[in-house]
Amino acid sequence: MELPLVVGVDGSHHSLQAVDWAVDAAARHAVPLRLVHASLWERYEGIAPAADPERPWEQIRAEEIAASAAERARRRGPDVKVAAEVLPEDPVDALLRTGREASGVVVGSRGRGELAGLLLGSVSLAVAARATCPVTVVRGGEPNRGGAFGRIVLGVGEAGEPGEAGGPSAAARFAFREAEAGGRTLEAVRAWRAPAGEVTDDLLLEGDPVRAHWARAERTLEDALRALRRDHPEVSVDRATVEGTARKALLHAAATADLLILGARRGHGHTAGLQLGRIAHAALHHAPCPVVIVPERY
């Protein structure tokens, strides 16, 4: 049985955008959709009178939010199997727990009650940083969210960020599956810079420092993509080696993309969780399209 795609819903405009995006993704991958509204409604018991004395007012509101999101999902994707539930838990804890038995978690960029000036909601950021499955933060303009560009961007890190067994990274594997499922072009982006005064064996062999850094970036891309291009010959792949910062290169590429995919590594012991890094943080806060954070092990 295919693992469901979990969506966090709270009735906000941003969470409804996440529902719409997730319905389309579930249809592409033929997986069920699990809508989760998590609220510690016990805390609010007695704040307002309830029509049903057996159920607190906040619980009734939570059930209405979940039911409304489910109705919206069924209208958008009548062939997608949709289930909705209310969990009396902290939203981050609930999404992390349900994500352990999911193909992915989808959240909006901000939630109900978030300050308008926030670039990214606290729940979305916490889930993206700690989940053990891929997390999609749905953001950006309607054309990007709606898949108008037919293009996915994959950020390729140092040495292609190989997977646990030395093969392709989880982010690269995820990107190829997404491109294949949606019939979209995949663009792999590797940024590079030539620090002043740097001398390495590559530079001595290549002669021209700028050309040496460019050649190294090209090799990194080739190493990251070689096996997956062989396994997914139907996916159209573009490669881009861009001089400059990774942040600038990826945000620029994402302007005309349906999705930006980035990898994140897990910590160990007391640092357990994902190492998002500055690039992932920048993408989650500023990207003009939905962003997927893919943990190396899932």
C-alpha beads as a LAMMPS data file, in Angstrom:
LAMMPS data file: protein, C-alpha beads

298 atoms
297 bonds

1 atom types
1 bond types

-500.0 500.0 xlo xhi
-500.0 500.0 ylo yhi
-500.0 500.0 zlo zhi

Masses

1 110.0

Atoms # bond

1 1 1 0.000 0.000 0.000
2 1 1 1.312 3.435 -0.926
3 1 1 2.134 5.714 1.978
4 1 1 -0.148 8.760 2.156
5 1 1 0.824 12.367 1.618
6 1 1 0.166 14.233 4.867
7 1 1 -1.039 17.838 4.772
8 1 1 -1.179 20.166 7.745
9 1 1 -4.391 22.226 7.701
10 1 1 -5.477 25.012 10.030
11 1 1 -8.056 26.935 8.012
12 1 1 -5.644 29.656 6.919
13 1 1 -5.290 30.836 3.342
14 1 1 -1.775 29.420 3.186
15 1 1 -2.853 25.989 4.397
16 1 1 -5.587 25.866 1.756
17 1 1 -2.924 26.579 -0.871
18 1 1 -1.032 23.625 0.577
19 1 1 -4.143 21.446 0.240
20 1 1 -4.546 22.372 -3.437
21 1 1 -0.893 21.644 -4.172
22 1 1 -0.999 18.349 -2.283
23 1 1 -4.110 17.145 -4.113
24 1 1 -2.346 17.609 -7.447
25 1 1 0.786 15.858 -6.130
26 1 1 -1.237 12.941 -4.747
27 1 1 -2.972 12.542 -8.109
28 1 1 0.358 12.500 -9.972
29 1 1 1.795 9.837 -7.699
30 1 1 -1.447 7.892 -7.137
31 1 1 -1.196 8.077 -3.342
32 1 1 -3.897 8.860 -0.751
33 1 1 -4.125 12.203 1.005
34 1 1 -4.234 12.526 4.793
35 1 1 -5.338 15.917 6.055
36 1 1 -4.310 16.641 9.632
37 1 1 -5.552 19.456 11.829
38 1 1 -3.741 19.423 15.149
39 1 1 -4.847 21.594 18.029
40 1 1 -4.481 21.476 21.792
41 1 1 -8.159 22.295 22.052
42 1 1 -8.374 21.039 25.641
43 1 1 -6.649 24.276 26.650
44 1 1 -9.583 26.309 25.356
45 1 1 -12.367 24.335 26.950
46 1 1 -14.829 26.723 28.547
47 1 1 -13.722 29.830 26.599
48 1 1 -16.958 29.862 24.590
49 1 1 -20.225 27.972 25.061
50 1 1 -20.550 24.804 23.009
51 1 1 -23.732 23.684 21.304
52 1 1 -22.831 20.171 22.379
53 1 1 -21.840 20.069 26.082
54 1 1 -19.935 16.838 25.434
55 1 1 -17.546 18.550 23.019
56 1 1 -15.585 21.758 23.652
57 1 1 -16.158 24.686 21.301
58 1 1 -12.577 24.569 20.031
59 1 1 -12.923 20.888 19.180
60 1 1 -16.022 21.634 17.120
61 1 1 -14.155 24.384 15.287
62 1 1 -11.229 22.021 14.648
63 1 1 -13.556 19.402 13.156
64 1 1 -15.123 22.035 10.899
65 1 1 -11.672 23.102 9.653
66 1 1 -10.721 19.510 8.839
67 1 1 -14.059 18.768 7.155
68 1 1 -13.883 21.945 5.061
69 1 1 -10.348 21.122 3.900
70 1 1 -11.440 17.574 2.987
71 1 1 -14.374 18.891 0.949
72 1 1 -12.049 21.262 -0.913
73 1 1 -9.615 18.426 -1.633
74 1 1 -12.348 16.119 -2.948
75 1 1 -13.675 18.823 -5.254
76 1 1 -10.222 19.454 -6.689
77 1 1 -9.219 15.794 -6.996
78 1 1 -12.277 13.526 -7.158
79 1 1 -10.095 10.504 -7.894
80 1 1 -7.809 11.067 -4.891
81 1 1 -8.609 9.146 -1.730
82 1 1 -8.944 11.743 1.045
83 1 1 -9.056 11.262 4.799
84 1 1 -9.201 14.043 7.397
85 1 1 -8.663 13.947 11.129
86 1 1 -8.351 16.163 14.155
87 1 1 -5.536 15.405 16.569
88 1 1 -5.434 16.935 20.080
89 1 1 -1.682 17.507 19.833
90 1 1 0.839 20.218 19.274
91 1 1 0.864 20.823 15.470
92 1 1 4.618 20.268 15.071
93 1 1 4.564 17.048 17.092
94 1 1 1.525 15.767 15.190
95 1 1 3.014 16.405 11.758
96 1 1 6.373 14.920 12.718
97 1 1 4.667 11.797 14.070
98 1 1 2.309 11.274 11.120
99 1 1 5.197 12.043 8.760
100 1 1 7.017 8.937 9.949
101 1 1 4.418 6.870 8.080
102 1 1 3.993 9.118 5.054
103 1 1 5.514 9.640 1.629
104 1 1 5.849 13.302 2.532
105 1 1 4.444 16.200 4.542
106 1 1 3.007 19.353 2.955
107 1 1 2.551 22.617 4.844
108 1 1 1.722 26.200 3.992
109 1 1 4.256 28.964 4.348
110 1 1 2.382 30.488 7.294
111 1 1 -0.441 29.388 9.525
112 1 1 -3.497 30.823 11.203
113 1 1 -2.516 33.475 13.690
114 1 1 1.013 34.010 12.324
115 1 1 2.137 37.611 12.203
116 1 1 1.774 39.037 8.698
117 1 1 5.401 40.164 8.675
118 1 1 6.795 36.682 9.177
119 1 1 8.511 35.216 6.138
120 1 1 7.888 31.634 7.239
121 1 1 5.643 30.262 9.944
122 1 1 7.141 28.627 13.023
123 1 1 5.315 25.329 12.468
124 1 1 6.437 25.087 8.844
125 1 1 10.053 25.792 9.728
126 1 1 10.103 23.322 12.625
127 1 1 8.574 20.534 10.534
128 1 1 10.958 21.174 7.627
129 1 1 13.905 21.070 10.032
130 1 1 12.966 17.909 11.906
131 1 1 10.859 15.605 9.728
132 1 1 12.213 12.238 8.608
133 1 1 10.363 12.402 5.266
134 1 1 10.405 15.007 2.487
135 1 1 8.647 18.231 3.508
136 1 1 7.124 20.604 0.982
137 1 1 6.527 24.209 2.015
138 1 1 4.003 25.614 -0.448
139 1 1 4.847 29.215 -1.249
140 1 1 5.284 31.530 -4.212
141 1 1 2.972 32.845 -6.884
142 1 1 0.002 31.015 -8.347
143 1 1 1.810 30.085 -11.612
144 1 1 4.626 28.463 -9.611
145 1 1 2.252 26.665 -7.256
146 1 1 0.071 25.545 -10.144
147 1 1 2.897 24.010 -12.180
148 1 1 2.708 26.497 -15.044
149 1 1 6.408 26.315 -15.941
150 1 1 6.873 22.555 -16.354
151 1 1 10.268 22.835 -14.681
152 1 1 11.841 21.566 -11.448
153 1 1 15.086 22.914 -9.957
154 1 1 17.445 20.706 -7.957
155 1 1 20.182 22.303 -5.892
156 1 1 23.360 20.204 -6.042
157 1 1 25.761 20.674 -3.153
158 1 1 29.412 19.919 -2.604
159 1 1 30.577 16.734 -4.337
160 1 1 26.977 16.021 -5.303
161 1 1 26.125 15.183 -1.660
162 1 1 26.083 11.417 -2.193
163 1 1 23.587 9.172 -0.450
164 1 1 24.240 6.865 2.471
165 1 1 25.636 4.079 0.272
166 1 1 27.654 6.446 -1.885
167 1 1 25.022 6.537 -4.625
168 1 1 22.815 9.441 -5.716
169 1 1 21.531 11.682 -2.957
170 1 1 17.985 11.370 -1.666
171 1 1 17.223 14.854 -3.001
172 1 1 18.384 13.911 -6.503
173 1 1 16.369 10.683 -6.466
174 1 1 13.310 12.605 -5.289
175 1 1 13.797 15.212 -8.023
176 1 1 13.975 12.623 -10.795
177 1 1 10.812 10.901 -9.549
178 1 1 8.976 14.230 -9.427
179 1 1 10.111 15.185 -12.919
180 1 1 9.130 11.793 -14.271
181 1 1 5.690 11.775 -12.620
182 1 1 4.797 15.227 -13.916
183 1 1 6.543 15.083 -17.286
184 1 1 8.605 18.119 -16.328
185 1 1 12.141 19.225 -17.136
186 1 1 14.678 18.922 -14.362
187 1 1 17.362 21.580 -14.033
188 1 1 20.271 20.739 -11.730
189 1 1 22.054 23.841 -10.454
190 1 1 25.538 23.984 -8.985
191 1 1 26.933 27.336 -7.874
192 1 1 30.663 27.970 -7.727
193 1 1 33.049 30.734 -6.744
194 1 1 36.774 31.308 -7.176
195 1 1 38.102 32.705 -3.889
196 1 1 40.987 35.103 -4.343
197 1 1 44.372 33.588 -3.596
198 1 1 43.171 29.984 -3.417
199 1 1 45.634 27.395 -4.742
200 1 1 44.723 23.700 -5.087
201 1 1 45.956 20.767 -7.151
202 1 1 43.053 21.337 -9.542
203 1 1 44.091 24.937 -10.052
204 1 1 47.679 23.945 -10.742
205 1 1 46.542 21.363 -13.294
206 1 1 43.948 23.542 -14.982
207 1 1 46.082 26.669 -15.082
208 1 1 43.218 29.176 -15.167
209 1 1 41.719 29.471 -11.638
210 1 1 38.259 30.464 -12.912
211 1 1 38.168 27.627 -15.417
212 1 1 39.310 25.190 -12.709
213 1 1 36.397 26.083 -10.434
214 1 1 33.950 25.893 -13.320
215 1 1 35.326 22.477 -14.336
216 1 1 35.011 21.230 -10.763
217 1 1 31.362 22.347 -10.665
218 1 1 30.722 20.567 -13.954
219 1 1 32.220 17.349 -12.589
220 1 1 30.132 17.646 -9.437
221 1 1 26.960 17.898 -11.504
222 1 1 27.927 14.992 -13.732
223 1 1 28.715 12.773 -10.744
224 1 1 25.420 13.679 -9.051
225 1 1 23.289 12.943 -12.128
226 1 1 25.009 10.144 -14.036
227 1 1 23.305 7.108 -12.476
228 1 1 19.873 8.720 -12.311
229 1 1 19.964 9.874 -15.932
230 1 1 20.678 6.277 -16.866
231 1 1 17.798 5.005 -14.709
232 1 1 15.341 7.686 -15.895
233 1 1 16.134 8.177 -19.600
234 1 1 12.747 9.780 -20.253
235 1 1 13.476 12.733 -17.942
236 1 1 14.792 15.806 -19.732
237 1 1 17.719 17.178 -17.728
238 1 1 19.400 20.566 -17.975
239 1 1 22.585 21.419 -16.105
240 1 1 23.602 24.861 -14.914
241 1 1 26.919 25.804 -13.335
242 1 1 26.523 29.344 -12.046
243 1 1 29.267 31.624 -10.784
244 1 1 28.189 33.254 -7.533
245 1 1 26.490 32.281 -4.298
246 1 1 24.224 29.237 -4.144
247 1 1 21.508 31.337 -2.534
248 1 1 21.397 33.791 -5.421
249 1 1 21.680 31.099 -8.099
250 1 1 18.881 28.952 -6.688
251 1 1 16.448 31.790 -5.990
252 1 1 16.998 33.101 -9.507
253 1 1 16.399 29.665 -11.038
254 1 1 13.301 29.167 -8.881
255 1 1 11.591 32.257 -10.304
256 1 1 10.389 30.217 -13.289
257 1 1 10.136 26.836 -11.575
258 1 1 7.286 24.744 -10.202
259 1 1 9.436 23.324 -7.447
260 1 1 12.824 23.832 -5.790
261 1 1 14.327 20.685 -4.237
262 1 1 17.116 20.751 -1.666
263 1 1 18.738 18.071 0.450
264 1 1 19.393 18.178 4.186
265 1 1 21.545 15.949 6.330
266 1 1 20.559 14.401 9.636
267 1 1 22.497 14.953 12.831
268 1 1 23.274 12.337 15.452
269 1 1 22.872 12.079 19.199
270 1 1 22.023 15.388 20.863
271 1 1 22.119 17.101 17.450
272 1 1 19.487 14.765 15.983
273 1 1 17.420 16.474 13.346
274 1 1 18.210 17.963 9.986
275 1 1 21.066 20.285 9.213
276 1 1 19.145 22.784 7.104
277 1 1 21.980 25.225 6.591
278 1 1 21.882 28.788 5.307
279 1 1 20.863 27.902 1.758
280 1 1 17.813 25.876 2.805
281 1 1 16.791 28.577 5.279
282 1 1 17.045 31.219 2.566
283 1 1 14.954 29.120 0.183
284 1 1 12.272 28.418 2.787
285 1 1 11.977 32.117 3.577
286 1 1 12.409 33.679 0.131
287 1 1 11.872 31.194 -2.721
288 1 1 9.293 32.261 -5.337
289 1 1 8.027 28.676 -5.699
290 1 1 7.230 25.679 -3.454
291 1 1 10.311 24.233 -1.723
292 1 1 10.958 20.585 -0.841
293 1 1 13.466 19.691 1.863
294 1 1 14.557 16.068 1.453
295 1 1 16.385 14.364 4.335
296 1 1 19.241 12.110 3.286
297 1 1 17.661 9.095 4.962
298 1 1 13.931 8.476 4.548

Bonds

1 1 1 2
2 1 2 3
3 1 3 4
4 1 4 5
5 1 5 6
6 1 6 7
7 1 7 8
8 1 8 9
9 1 9 10
10 1 10 11
11 1 11 12
12 1 12 13
13 1 13 14
14 1 14 15
15 1 15 16
16 1 16 17
17 1 17 18
18 1 18 19
19 1 19 20
20 1 20 21
21 1 21 22
22 1 22 23
23 1 23 24
24 1 24 25
25 1 25 26
26 1 26 27
27 1 27 28
28 1 28 29
29 1 29 30
30 1 30 31
31 1 31 32
32 1 32 33
33 1 33 34
34 1 34 35
35 1 35 36
36 1 36 37
37 1 37 38
38 1 38 39
39 1 39 40
40 1 40 41
41 1 41 42
42 1 42 43
43 1 43 44
44 1 44 45
45 1 45 46
46 1 46 47
47 1 47 48
48 1 48 49
49 1 49 50
50 1 50 51
51 1 51 52
52 1 52 53
53 1 53 54
54 1 54 55
55 1 55 56
56 1 56 57
57 1 57 58
58 1 58 59
59 1 59 60
60 1 60 61
61 1 61 62
62 1 62 63
63 1 63 64
64 1 64 65
65 1 65 66
66 1 66 67
67 1 67 68
68 1 68 69
69 1 69 70
70 1 70 71
71 1 71 72
72 1 72 73
73 1 73 74
74 1 74 75
75 1 75 76
76 1 76 77
77 1 77 78
78 1 78 79
79 1 79 80
80 1 80 81
81 1 81 82
82 1 82 83
83 1 83 84
84 1 84 85
85 1 85 86
86 1 86 87
87 1 87 88
88 1 88 89
89 1 89 90
90 1 90 91
91 1 91 92
92 1 92 93
93 1 93 94
94 1 94 95
95 1 95 96
96 1 96 97
97 1 97 98
98 1 98 99
99 1 99 100
100 1 100 101
101 1 101 102
102 1 102 103
103 1 103 104
104 1 104 105
105 1 105 106
106 1 106 107
107 1 107 108
108 1 108 109
109 1 109 110
110 1 110 111
111 1 111 112
112 1 112 113
113 1 113 114
114 1 114 115
115 1 115 116
116 1 116 117
117 1 117 118
118 1 118 119
119 1 119 120
120 1 120 121
121 1 121 122
122 1 122 123
123 1 123 124
124 1 124 125
125 1 125 126
126 1 126 127
127 1 127 128
128 1 128 129
129 1 129 130
130 1 130 131
131 1 131 132
132 1 132 133
133 1 133 134
134 1 134 135
135 1 135 136
136 1 136 137
137 1 137 138
138 1 138 139
139 1 139 140
140 1 140 141
141 1 141 142
142 1 142 143
143 1 143 144
144 1 144 145
145 1 145 146
146 1 146 147
147 1 147 148
148 1 148 149
149 1 149 150
150 1 150 151
151 1 151 152
152 1 152 153
153 1 153 154
154 1 154 155
155 1 155 156
156 1 156 157
157 1 157 158
158 1 158 159
159 1 159 160
160 1 160 161
161 1 161 162
162 1 162 163
163 1 163 164
164 1 164 165
165 1 165 166
166 1 166 167
167 1 167 168
168 1 168 169
169 1 169 170
170 1 170 171
171 1 171 172
172 1 172 173
173 1 173 174
174 1 174 175
175 1 175 176
176 1 176 177
177 1 177 178
178 1 178 179
179 1 179 180
180 1 180 181
181 1 181 182
182 1 182 183
183 1 183 184
184 1 184 185
185 1 185 186
186 1 186 187
187 1 187 188
188 1 188 189
189 1 189 190
190 1 190 191
191 1 191 192
192 1 192 193
193 1 193 194
194 1 194 195
195 1 195 196
196 1 196 197
197 1 197 198
198 1 198 199
199 1 199 200
200 1 200 201
201 1 201 202
202 1 202 203
203 1 203 204
204 1 204 205
205 1 205 206
206 1 206 207
207 1 207 208
208 1 208 209
209 1 209 210
210 1 210 211
211 1 211 212
212 1 212 213
213 1 213 214
214 1 214 215
215 1 215 216
216 1 216 217
217 1 217 218
218 1 218 219
219 1 219 220
220 1 220 221
221 1 221 222
222 1 222 223
223 1 223 224
224 1 224 225
225 1 225 226
226 1 226 227
227 1 227 228
228 1 228 229
229 1 229 230
230 1 230 231
231 1 231 232
232 1 232 233
233 1 233 234
234 1 234 235
235 1 235 236
236 1 236 237
237 1 237 238
238 1 238 239
239 1 239 240
240 1 240 241
241 1 241 242
242 1 242 243
243 1 243 244
244 1 244 245
245 1 245 246
246 1 246 247
247 1 247 248
248 1 248 249
249 1 249 250
250 1 250 251
251 1 251 252
252 1 252 253
253 1 253 254
254 1 254 255
255 1 255 256
256 1 256 257
257 1 257 258
258 1 258 259
259 1 259 260
260 1 260 261
261 1 261 262
262 1 262 263
263 1 263 264
264 1 264 265
265 1 265 266
266 1 266 267
267 1 267 268
268 1 268 269
269 1 269 270
270 1 270 271
271 1 271 272
272 1 272 273
273 1 273 274
274 1 274 275
275 1 275 276
276 1 276 277
277 1 277 278
278 1 278 279
279 1 279 280
280 1 280 281
281 1 281 282
282 1 282 283
283 1 283 284
284 1 284 285
285 1 285 286
286 1 286 287
287 1 287 288
288 1 288 289
289 1 289 290
290 1 290 291
291 1 291 292
292 1 292 293
293 1 293 294
294 1 294 295
295 1 295 296
296 1 296 297
297 1 297 298
